[in-house]
Amino acid sequence: MAGYLTTHVLDTARGCPAAGLRITLYAIDGNGRLPVAEMTTNADGRTDSPILPQDAFRTGTYELVFFAGDYLRATGQDGAAPLFLDEVPIRFGMSDAEAHYHVPLLLSPYGYSTYRGS
């Protein structure tokens, strides 16, 4: 079985999935970034399909960019300008060609965390 990448976003301030949050996946090539995919989270805070499916999966270094600022503005959590968090980049490596990598984001207006999920 080939590897694949999934993600989801939870709004920890409101205690719910972060629906409607745009995410872009980049492959890191030296000092550059190559866009691979762009998706928006559904009502469960997940993408409707893997952000990097099995047929496109390659090991390497990647970056997920979560457009948190747009989401925070849309949900009335933006506060005073400028936002404390706007774009949230998470750079990570995938070395196992047959693994499922899951990179979730736990988000609030003033903080976030991530981990390798299952």
C-alpha positions as CSV (number, residue, x, y, z in Angstrom):
1,M,0.0,0.0,0.0
2,A,1.3,3.4,-0.9
3,G,1.5,6.2,1.7
4,Y,-0.9,9.2,1.9
5,L,-1.4,12.4,3.8
6,T,-4.4,13.7,5.7
7,T,-5.1,16.6,7.9
8,H,-7.9,18.2,9.9
9,V,-8.4,21.3,12.0
10,L,-10.1,21.7,15.3
11,D,-11.1,25.1,16.7
12,T,-10.1,24.8,20.3
13,A,-11.5,28.2,21.3
14,R,-15.0,27.3,20.2
15,G,-14.7,23.5,20.8
16,C,-15.7,22.4,17.3
17,P,-14.2,21.4,14.0
18,A,-12.9,24.3,11.9
19,A,-15.2,24.2,8.8
20,G,-14.3,26.3,5.7
21,L,-10.6,26.7,6.4
22,R,-8.4,26.8,3.3
23,I,-5.2,24.7,3.3
24,T,-2.4,24.6,0.8
25,L,0.2,21.8,0.6
26,Y,3.6,22.6,-0.8
27,A,6.5,20.3,-1.6
28,I,9.8,21.7,-0.4
29,D,12.6,21.7,-3.1
30,G,15.8,23.2,-1.8
31,N,14.9,26.7,-0.8
32,G,11.7,26.8,-2.9
33,R,8.1,25.6,-2.5
34,L,6.1,23.9,-5.2
35,P,2.3,23.9,-4.8
36,V,0.9,20.4,-4.7
37,A,-2.7,20.8,-3.5
38,E,-5.3,23.2,-2.1
39,M,-8.4,22.2,-0.2
40,T,-10.9,23.6,2.2
41,T,-12.1,21.8,5.3
42,N,-15.6,20.4,5.5
43,A,-18.1,20.5,8.4
44,D,-15.9,17.9,10.3
45,G,-12.8,20.1,9.9
46,R,-11.3,17.5,7.5
47,T,-10.7,17.6,3.8
48,D,-13.0,15.5,1.7
49,S,-10.2,13.3,0.5
50,P,-6.5,12.9,1.4
51,I,-4.6,16.2,0.7
52,L,-1.9,14.0,-0.8
53,P,-3.5,10.7,-2.1
54,Q,-1.7,7.4,-2.6
55,D,-1.3,7.9,-6.4
56,A,0.5,11.2,-5.9
57,F,2.4,10.4,-2.7
58,R,6.2,10.9,-2.6
59,T,8.5,11.0,0.4
60,G,10.2,14.3,1.2
61,T,9.8,17.5,3.0
62,Y,6.4,19.3,2.8
63,E,4.6,22.3,4.2
64,L,1.0,22.7,5.0
65,V,-0.2,26.3,5.1
66,F,-3.4,26.8,7.1
67,F,-5.1,30.1,6.3
68,A,-6.2,30.7,9.9
69,G,-6.7,34.4,9.6
70,D,-9.4,34.0,7.0
71,Y,-11.1,31.4,9.2
72,L,-10.8,33.6,12.3
73,R,-12.3,36.6,10.6
74,A,-15.2,34.5,9.2
75,T,-16.0,33.2,12.7
76,G,-15.8,36.5,14.4
77,Q,-12.6,35.6,16.3
78,D,-10.3,38.1,14.7
79,G,-10.0,40.8,17.5
80,A,-7.9,43.9,16.9
81,A,-5.8,44.2,13.8
82,P,-3.3,42.9,13.0
83,L,-4.2,39.3,13.8
84,F,-1.9,37.5,16.1
85,L,-2.1,34.4,13.8
86,D,-2.8,34.6,10.1
87,E,-1.1,32.0,7.9
88,V,0.1,29.0,9.9
89,P,2.9,27.0,8.2
90,I,3.8,23.5,9.3
91,R,6.9,22.1,7.7
92,F,7.4,18.3,8.2
93,G,9.1,15.3,6.6
94,M,7.6,12.1,5.3
95,S,10.2,9.3,5.0
96,D,8.1,6.1,4.9
97,A,6.7,5.5,1.4
98,E,3.9,3.2,2.7
99,A,2.8,5.1,5.8
100,H,-0.3,7.2,6.5
101,Y,0.8,10.6,7.7
102,H,-1.8,12.7,9.5
103,V,-1.0,16.3,10.5
104,P,-3.8,17.9,12.4
105,L,-3.9,21.5,13.6
106,L,-5.5,22.6,16.9
107,L,-6.2,26.3,16.5
108,S,-7.3,29.2,18.6
109,P,-6.9,33.0,17.9
110,Y,-3.8,33.1,20.0
111,G,-2.2,29.7,19.7
112,Y,-2.0,26.4,17.9
113,S,-0.4,23.0,18.2
114,T,0.1,20.0,15.9
115,Y,1.4,16.5,16.1
116,R,1.7,13.4,14.0
117,G,-1.7,11.8,14.3
118,S,-3.0,8.5,13.2
